[in-house]
Amino acid sequence: IKAKRPDLSFDDFWKKDSDKEVYHFIGKDIVYFHALFWPAMLEGANYRTPSGLFVNGFLTVNGQKMSKSRGTFIKAETYLEHLNPEYLRYYFASKLSDKVEDSDLNLDDFVQKVNSDLVGKVVNIASRCAKFINTKFDNKLSATCAEPELVQSFINAGDSIAKAYEAREFSAAIREIMALADKANQYIDEKKPWALAKVEGEEQQVHDVCSVGINLFRQLAVYLAPVLPTLAAQVQDFLKLDRFDFASAQTALVDHEIALFQPLMQRVDPKAVAAMVDASKDSLAAAAEPVKVEKKKEKKAAPAKVEPKVGEAEIIGIEDFMKVDLRVAEVLEAATVEGSDKLLQLTLNVGEAEPRNVFSGIREFYQPEDLKGKLVVMVANLASRKMRFGISNGMVLAAGNGEGVWVISPESGAKAGDKVS
């Protein structure tokens, strides 16, 4: 550190009367040295001891010890060649506390959490609101804050979030921030600025709603700054702010000019994760160069072929199933389709910038008003289908036995955009 920061002084941090804070972050297998022997050595040499000791558990990948053969012994350099470091910072922060607990990097959960939380919830707020501010209101926020109590509740949350960070309860801080993100998205979903923009005379309300959304997004980005410094810097530029910290985010932005919105974070591509795992296999295999020992080949009985029973669906492999992107969706609007006695037109929030339009053949079994606000499960990566009534962008899942149809709905706690697996 001294080599890169010549302004730092050893004595400023380690002399007996130092007022600096020094924390050690270590693995749980070396607690004895750092908690007992090292402090004793410092005392004997007349140096101060650390302000605190934070002990981390072991890290597993996909629930198992890191493995060179499986490609889960991932070096930092290999990770950086394929993925944004802020993805991993967020994922680990969402799991870490001040307790000595092991952590697991589940790669499927990693993709889902980053895409759902950071892209689907946080960045999505700016994406949904900024385009209206940029295109309809000359890049300027409203002259007044239309929801002062809502914005103030976000500002007030900063104290408890800061305390959680200070206590190294990172997962608690992330949970509170994501709860605020859900609240912000709920506000935007209820106000529907995309629908208001089509109504003559509602320009001011569109301006007000989107300005509130930008203010809520700003608070979230400030609170995530300790974990996502690069994203925070991008948001600071987007909002044209001189400062971007907890202290400077105590009042709402009004009559404030923002820059043109640019994509702030891309979704994690599962293919990039797979490439990282493959690269870890290759690089570590080359480094190890194990000695090959020839073993006598033994004849193995061919595995019995399991045929599906008559009447059952064709058996597929897990690789085929993994291609299907199942997502939780919220029904924003449901309406009958003129000219069809089978279809309902559904407007779905899937945690994306824009709602999706889906036609579903459930009119015989559901009234439109019964579906509004309901959480459903949909196939999100189904190719768009052009119908004579419009384009259907997905498929809502339902169960049926020939006598009735029941739309599949997740348990309470699930949110729009969550991945179903």
C-alpha positions as CSV (number, residue, x, y, z in Angstrom):
1,I,0.0,0.0,0.0
2,K,2.8,2.4,0.9
3,A,4.3,1.9,-2.6
4,K,1.1,3.2,-4.2
5,R,0.3,5.8,-1.5
6,P,3.5,7.5,-0.4
7,D,1.5,9.9,1.6
8,L,0.6,7.2,4.1
9,S,2.8,7.0,7.2
10,F,3.4,3.7,9.1
11,D,3.6,5.5,12.4
12,D,0.3,7.3,11.8
13,F,-1.4,3.9,11.8
14,W,0.7,1.8,14.2
15,K,2.1,4.0,16.9
16,K,0.7,3.6,20.4
17,D,-1.3,6.9,20.4
18,S,-2.6,6.5,16.8
19,D,-6.2,7.7,16.4
20,K,-6.6,5.8,13.1
21,E,-8.9,2.8,12.8
22,V,-7.2,-0.5,11.8
23,Y,-9.3,-3.6,11.1
24,H,-8.2,-7.1,10.1
25,F,-10.3,-9.2,7.8
26,I,-9.1,-12.8,8.1
27,G,-10.2,-16.4,7.5
28,K,-11.4,-18.4,10.4
29,D,-8.5,-20.9,10.2
30,I,-6.0,-18.3,11.4
31,V,-7.9,-16.8,14.3
32,Y,-5.4,-17.9,16.9
33,F,-2.5,-16.0,15.3
34,H,-4.4,-12.7,14.7
35,A,-6.4,-12.7,17.9
36,L,-3.7,-13.9,20.3
37,F,-0.1,-14.1,19.0
38,W,-0.1,-11.0,16.7
39,P,-1.6,-8.6,19.3
40,A,1.0,-9.9,21.9
41,M,3.8,-9.3,19.5
42,L,2.5,-5.7,18.8
43,E,2.3,-5.0,22.5
44,G,5.8,-6.3,23.0
45,A,7.1,-4.0,20.2
46,N,5.3,-1.0,21.7
47,Y,2.8,-0.7,18.8
48,R,-1.0,-0.4,19.0
49,T,-3.3,-3.3,18.4
50,P,-6.0,-3.5,15.7
51,S,-9.3,-1.7,16.4
52,G,-11.2,-4.8,15.5
53,L,-11.0,-8.3,14.0
54,F,-13.5,-9.6,11.5
55,V,-13.4,-13.3,10.8
56,N,-14.8,-14.8,7.6
57,G,-15.8,-18.4,7.1
58,F,-14.7,-20.6,4.2
59,L,-15.9,-20.1,0.7
60,T,-17.5,-22.9,-1.3
61,V,-18.7,-22.9,-4.9
62,N,-22.0,-24.6,-5.8
63,G,-22.1,-26.0,-2.3
64,Q,-18.8,-27.8,-2.5
65,K,-15.1,-27.1,-1.9
66,M,-13.4,-25.4,-4.8
67,S,-12.3,-27.9,-7.4
68,K,-9.8,-27.6,-10.2
69,S,-11.4,-30.4,-12.1
70,R,-14.9,-28.8,-11.9
71,G,-13.5,-25.4,-12.8
72,T,-14.7,-23.9,-9.6
73,F,-11.2,-23.0,-8.3
74,I,-11.7,-19.6,-9.8
75,K,-8.8,-17.1,-9.7
76,A,-9.6,-13.4,-9.4
77,E,-7.7,-12.8,-12.7
78,T,-9.9,-15.3,-14.5
79,Y,-13.1,-13.8,-13.1
80,L,-12.1,-10.3,-14.2
81,E,-11.5,-11.6,-17.8
82,H,-15.2,-12.6,-18.0
83,L,-17.3,-10.7,-15.5
84,N,-17.8,-7.3,-13.9
85,P,-16.2,-7.3,-10.4
86,E,-19.2,-5.4,-9.0
87,Y,-21.4,-8.4,-9.6
88,L,-19.3,-10.4,-7.1
89,R,-19.0,-7.6,-4.6
90,Y,-22.8,-7.3,-4.5
91,Y,-23.3,-11.1,-4.2
92,F,-20.9,-11.5,-1.3
93,A,-22.2,-8.4,0.4
94,S,-25.7,-9.8,0.3
95,K,-24.4,-12.8,2.3
96,L,-21.8,-11.5,4.7
97,S,-22.4,-10.5,8.4
98,D,-20.2,-10.1,11.4
99,K,-20.7,-13.7,12.3
100,V,-18.2,-16.4,11.5
101,E,-20.1,-18.3,8.8
102,D,-19.1,-20.1,5.6
103,S,-20.4,-18.6,2.3
104,D,-21.4,-20.3,-0.8
105,L,-21.0,-18.9,-4.3
106,N,-23.8,-20.7,-6.1
107,L,-23.3,-19.7,-9.7
108,D,-27.0,-20.0,-10.7
109,D,-28.1,-18.0,-7.7
110,F,-25.3,-15.5,-8.5
111,V,-26.8,-14.9,-12.0
112,Q,-30.3,-14.7,-10.7
113,K,-29.6,-12.4,-7.8
114,V,-27.5,-9.9,-9.7
115,N,-30.0,-9.8,-12.6
116,S,-33.0,-9.6,-10.4
117,D,-31.7,-7.1,-7.8
118,L,-29.3,-4.8,-9.5
119,V,-30.6,-4.9,-13.1
120,G,-34.2,-5.7,-12.6
121,K,-34.9,-3.6,-9.5
122,V,-32.3,-0.8,-9.0
123,V,-31.1,0.2,-12.5
124,N,-34.5,-0.5,-13.9
125,I,-35.9,2.4,-11.9
126,A,-33.7,4.9,-13.7
127,S,-34.3,3.3,-17.0
128,R,-38.1,3.5,-16.6
129,C,-38.1,7.2,-15.5
130,A,-35.1,8.8,-17.2
131,K,-36.3,8.3,-20.8
132,F,-39.4,10.5,-20.1
133,I,-37.2,13.2,-18.4
134,N,-34.8,13.1,-21.3
135,T,-37.3,13.1,-24.1
136,K,-40.2,15.1,-22.8
137,F,-38.9,17.5,-20.2
138,D,-35.5,18.7,-21.5
139,N,-33.5,16.6,-19.0
140,K,-34.9,18.5,-16.1
141,L,-36.6,17.2,-13.0
142,S,-39.8,18.8,-11.6
143,A,-39.6,22.1,-9.8
144,T,-41.2,20.5,-6.7
145,C,-41.2,17.1,-5.1
146,A,-44.6,15.5,-5.6
147,E,-44.1,12.8,-2.9
148,P,-42.1,14.5,-0.1
149,E,-43.0,11.9,2.5
150,L,-42.0,8.9,0.3
151,V,-38.7,10.5,-0.6
152,Q,-38.1,11.5,3.0
153,S,-38.7,7.9,4.1
154,F,-35.9,6.8,1.8
155,I,-33.6,9.5,3.2
156,N,-34.4,8.5,6.8
157,A,-33.4,4.9,6.0
158,G,-29.8,6.1,5.6
159,D,-29.1,6.0,9.3
160,S,-30.0,2.3,9.8
161,I,-28.2,1.4,6.6
162,A,-25.0,3.2,7.7
163,K,-25.2,1.5,11.1
164,A,-25.4,-1.9,9.4
165,Y,-22.4,-1.1,7.3
166,E,-20.4,0.1,10.3
167,A,-21.3,-3.1,12.2
168,R,-20.1,-5.1,9.2
169,E,-23.7,-6.4,8.8
170,F,-23.4,-6.1,5.1
171,S,-26.3,-8.5,4.3
172,A,-28.6,-6.5,6.6
173,A,-27.7,-3.3,4.7
174,I,-28.4,-5.0,1.4
175,R,-31.7,-6.4,2.5
176,E,-32.9,-2.9,3.6
177,I,-31.7,-1.3,0.4
178,M,-33.5,-4.0,-1.7
179,A,-36.7,-3.5,0.4
180,L,-36.5,0.2,-0.6
181,A,-36.0,-0.8,-4.3
182,D,-39.2,-2.9,-4.1
183,K,-41.0,0.1,-2.6
184,A,-39.7,2.4,-5.4
185,N,-40.8,-0.1,-8.2
186,Q,-44.2,-0.5,-6.5
187,Y,-44.7,3.3,-6.6
188,I,-43.8,3.4,-10.3
189,D,-46.0,0.4,-11.1
190,E,-48.9,2.1,-9.4
191,K,-48.5,5.4,-11.1
192,K,-47.8,3.9,-14.6
193,P,-46.0,6.9,-16.2
194,W,-45.9,5.0,-19.5
195,A,-49.7,4.9,-19.5
196,L,-50.1,8.5,-18.3
197,A,-47.8,9.7,-21.1
198,K,-50.4,8.6,-23.6
199,V,-53.2,10.7,-22.0
200,E,-53.5,14.3,-23.0
201,G,-53.2,16.8,-20.2
202,E,-51.2,14.4,-17.9
203,E,-47.8,15.8,-18.8
204,Q,-47.2,17.3,-15.3
205,Q,-48.0,14.1,-13.5
206,V,-45.7,12.2,-15.8
207,H,-43.0,14.7,-15.0
208,D,-43.7,14.5,-11.2
209,V,-43.8,10.7,-11.1
210,C,-40.6,10.2,-13.0
211,S,-38.8,12.9,-11.0
212,V,-39.7,11.1,-7.8
213,G,-38.5,7.9,-9.3
214,I,-35.1,9.5,-10.1
215,N,-34.9,10.7,-6.6
216,L,-35.6,7.3,-5.1
217,F,-33.0,5.8,-7.5
218,R,-30.4,8.3,-6.4
219,Q,-30.9,7.3,-2.7
220,L,-30.5,3.6,-3.6
221,A,-27.3,4.3,-5.6
222,V,-25.9,6.3,-2.7
223,Y,-26.6,3.5,-0.2
224,L,-25.0,0.9,-2.6
225,A,-21.9,3.1,-3.1
226,P,-19.8,1.3,-0.5
227,V,-20.4,-2.0,-2.3
228,L,-20.7,-0.7,-5.9
229,P,-18.3,2.2,-6.2
230,T,-18.1,2.1,-10.1
231,L,-21.9,2.1,-10.4
232,A,-22.1,5.0,-7.9
233,A,-19.6,7.0,-10.0
234,Q,-21.7,6.4,-13.2
235,V,-24.8,7.5,-11.4
236,Q,-23.1,10.6,-10.1
237,D,-22.2,11.5,-13.6
238,F,-25.7,10.7,-14.9
239,L,-27.3,12.9,-12.2
240,K,-24.6,15.7,-12.6
241,L,-23.8,15.8,-8.9
242,D,-20.7,17.3,-7.3
243,R,-21.0,14.9,-4.3
244,F,-22.4,11.5,-3.9
245,D,-22.4,10.3,-0.3
246,F,-24.8,9.9,2.5
247,A,-24.4,13.4,3.9
248,S,-25.1,15.1,0.5
249,A,-28.2,13.1,-0.1
250,Q,-30.4,14.6,2.6
251,T,-32.7,16.6,0.3
252,A,-34.6,15.8,-2.8
253,L,-33.4,17.0,-6.2
254,V,-35.8,19.5,-7.7
255,D,-35.5,21.6,-10.9
256,H,-32.3,19.7,-11.4
257,E,-30.7,18.9,-14.8
258,I,-29.6,15.3,-15.5
259,A,-27.6,13.8,-18.3
260,L,-28.9,11.5,-21.0
261,F,-29.4,8.1,-19.6
262,Q,-26.9,5.4,-20.6
263,P,-27.2,1.8,-19.7
264,L,-25.5,1.5,-16.2
265,M,-25.2,-2.3,-15.8
266,Q,-25.7,-5.3,-18.1
267,R,-27.4,-8.5,-17.1
268,V,-25.1,-11.3,-16.2
269,D,-24.9,-13.6,-19.2
270,P,-24.9,-17.3,-18.1
271,K,-22.6,-18.0,-21.1
272,A,-20.0,-15.7,-19.6
273,V,-20.2,-17.6,-16.3
274,A,-19.8,-20.9,-18.2
275,A,-16.8,-19.5,-20.1
276,M,-15.2,-18.5,-16.8
277,V,-15.6,-22.0,-15.4
278,D,-14.2,-23.5,-18.6
279,A,-11.3,-21.1,-18.5
280,S,-10.6,-22.1,-14.9
281,K,-10.5,-25.7,-15.9
282,D,-8.1,-25.0,-18.7
283,S,-5.7,-22.7,-16.9
284,L,-5.4,-24.8,-13.8
285,A,-5.0,-28.0,-15.7
286,A,-2.2,-26.5,-17.7
287,A,-0.5,-25.2,-14.6
288,A,-0.7,-28.5,-12.7
289,E,0.5,-30.8,-15.6
290,P,-0.4,-33.9,-13.7
291,V,1.4,-37.2,-14.4
292,K,-0.8,-39.5,-16.3
293,V,-1.1,-43.0,-14.9
294,E,-2.4,-45.6,-17.2
295,K,-5.0,-47.8,-15.6
296,K,-6.2,-51.1,-16.9
297,K,-9.6,-50.6,-18.6
298,E,-12.4,-52.4,-17.0
299,K,-15.5,-53.3,-18.9
300,K,-18.6,-51.7,-17.5
301,A,-22.1,-52.8,-18.1
302,A,-24.0,-50.5,-20.3
303,P,-26.5,-48.4,-18.2
304,A,-30.1,-49.5,-18.6
305,K,-32.0,-47.3,-20.9
306,V,-35.0,-45.7,-19.2
307,E,-37.9,-45.3,-21.5
308,P,-40.8,-43.0,-20.6
309,K,-44.1,-44.7,-19.9
310,V,-46.9,-44.6,-22.4
311,G,-48.8,-41.3,-22.0
312,E,-45.9,-39.5,-20.4
313,A,-44.0,-36.6,-22.0
314,E,-40.7,-37.2,-23.8
315,I,-37.7,-37.3,-21.4
316,I,-35.4,-34.3,-21.7
317,G,-32.0,-33.6,-20.3
318,I,-31.2,-30.9,-17.7
319,E,-29.5,-28.9,-20.4
320,D,-32.8,-28.6,-22.3
321,F,-34.7,-27.6,-19.2
322,M,-32.1,-24.9,-18.3
323,K,-32.9,-23.2,-21.6
324,V,-36.3,-22.2,-20.3
325,D,-36.3,-18.9,-18.5
326,L,-39.2,-19.0,-16.0
327,R,-40.0,-15.7,-14.3
328,V,-42.5,-14.4,-11.7
329,A,-44.7,-11.7,-13.3
330,E,-47.3,-9.3,-11.9
331,V,-50.5,-8.8,-13.8
332,L,-50.8,-5.0,-14.2
333,E,-53.8,-5.1,-16.5
334,A,-56.1,-7.8,-17.9
335,A,-58.7,-7.4,-20.6
336,T,-60.9,-9.4,-22.9
337,V,-59.9,-9.6,-26.5
338,E,-62.5,-8.4,-29.0
339,G,-63.1,-11.1,-31.6
340,S,-61.9,-14.0,-29.4
341,D,-63.9,-16.0,-26.8
342,K,-60.8,-17.8,-25.5
343,L,-58.1,-15.1,-25.0
344,L,-57.4,-12.5,-22.4
345,Q,-54.8,-9.8,-23.0
346,L,-52.4,-9.5,-20.1
347,T,-50.0,-6.6,-19.3
348,L,-47.3,-8.1,-17.2
349,N,-44.5,-6.6,-15.0
350,V,-41.5,-9.0,-15.4
351,G,-39.1,-6.6,-13.7
352,E,-38.0,-5.1,-17.0
353,A,-38.0,-1.6,-18.3
354,E,-41.3,-2.0,-20.1
355,P,-44.3,-4.2,-19.3
356,R,-44.9,-7.3,-21.5
357,N,-48.0,-8.0,-23.6
358,V,-49.1,-11.6,-23.4
359,F,-52.2,-13.3,-24.8
360,S,-53.5,-16.2,-22.7
361,G,-56.2,-18.7,-23.5
362,I,-57.9,-18.5,-20.1
363,R,-60.9,-16.3,-20.7
364,E,-63.3,-19.2,-20.1
365,F,-62.0,-19.7,-16.6
366,Y,-61.0,-16.2,-15.3
367,Q,-62.5,-12.7,-15.2
368,P,-60.1,-9.9,-16.0
369,E,-60.7,-8.2,-12.7
370,D,-59.7,-11.4,-10.8
371,L,-56.2,-11.4,-12.4
372,K,-55.2,-7.8,-11.8
373,G,-52.4,-7.6,-9.2
374,K,-52.0,-11.4,-9.2
375,L,-48.5,-12.9,-9.4
376,V,-48.1,-15.6,-12.1
377,V,-45.3,-17.6,-13.6
378,M,-44.4,-17.1,-17.2
379,V,-41.9,-18.3,-19.8
380,A,-39.9,-15.2,-20.4
381,N,-37.6,-16.3,-23.2
382,L,-40.3,-17.7,-25.5
383,A,-40.0,-16.3,-29.0
384,S,-42.6,-13.5,-29.7
385,R,-45.6,-14.7,-31.5
386,K,-47.5,-12.5,-34.0
387,M,-51.3,-13.0,-33.7
388,R,-54.1,-11.3,-35.4
389,F,-54.8,-9.4,-32.2
390,G,-51.2,-8.3,-31.7
391,I,-47.9,-9.7,-30.6
392,S,-47.6,-12.0,-27.6
393,N,-44.3,-11.8,-25.8
394,G,-44.2,-14.9,-23.6
395,M,-46.5,-17.5,-22.1
396,V,-48.3,-17.6,-18.7
397,L,-48.2,-21.1,-17.1
398,A,-51.4,-22.8,-16.0
399,A,-52.4,-26.3,-14.9
400,G,-55.5,-28.1,-16.3
401,N,-57.2,-31.5,-16.2
402,G,-59.7,-31.1,-19.0
403,E,-62.4,-29.7,-16.6
404,G,-60.7,-26.6,-15.4
405,V,-57.6,-24.4,-15.7
406,W,-55.7,-22.8,-12.9
407,V,-53.0,-20.2,-13.4
408,I,-49.9,-21.1,-11.5
409,S,-49.1,-18.5,-8.8
410,P,-46.0,-18.4,-6.5
411,E,-46.2,-18.2,-2.7
412,S,-46.2,-14.8,-1.0
413,G,-42.8,-13.2,-0.9
414,A,-42.0,-13.7,-4.5
415,K,-41.6,-10.6,-6.6
416,A,-42.0,-9.6,-10.2
417,G,-38.8,-10.5,-12.1
418,D,-37.7,-13.3,-9.7
419,K,-36.3,-16.4,-11.5
420,V,-38.2,-19.7,-11.1
421,S,-36.0,-22.8,-10.9
